[in-house]
Amino acid sequence: PHRMIAAAARALRPGGRMLIAVPNLDGWGFRTFGEDWHGLHLPHHLLHFTPETLTRLVSGHGLVVRSVTLSERPGWLRRSVK
C-alpha cells in the first residue's frame, strides 16, 4: 500500500483530492463475524485497515486527511451470515 499511496500522492495536482474506500476492520461487521465477515472477501481485499491505520498510512506520505466517513454496506451483512 505504501507504493500505491506514494504514487497517488505524486500524481495529485496541488490542491487535488483523493478518495479511498476500504472495509473497516474496526467495525461492527468484523467484530461480529470475525473471519466470516464479507469485508475480508479475497481476492477483492488483500489488506485491511482501521480508520486509524489508514489515516496513519496516508499521512505518512505527506497527505492531509480531511475527513473519514463510515458507510454501511447492508449486502455485506447478508453475505456474512451465509
C-alpha positions, 0 to 999 in steps of 0.5 A: 500500500505504501507504493500505491499511496506514494504514487497517488500522492505524486500524481495529485495536482496541488490542491487535488483530492483523493478518495479511498474506500476500504472495509473497516476492520474496526467495525461492527461487521468484523467484530461480529463475524470475525473471519466470516465477515464479507469485508475480508472477501479475497481476492477483492481485499488483500489488506485491511485497515482501521480508520486509524491505520489508514489515516496513519498510512496516508499521512505518512506520505505527506497527505492531509486527511480531511475527513473519514466517513463510515458507510454501511454496506447492508449486502455485506451483512447478508453475505456474512451470515451465509 
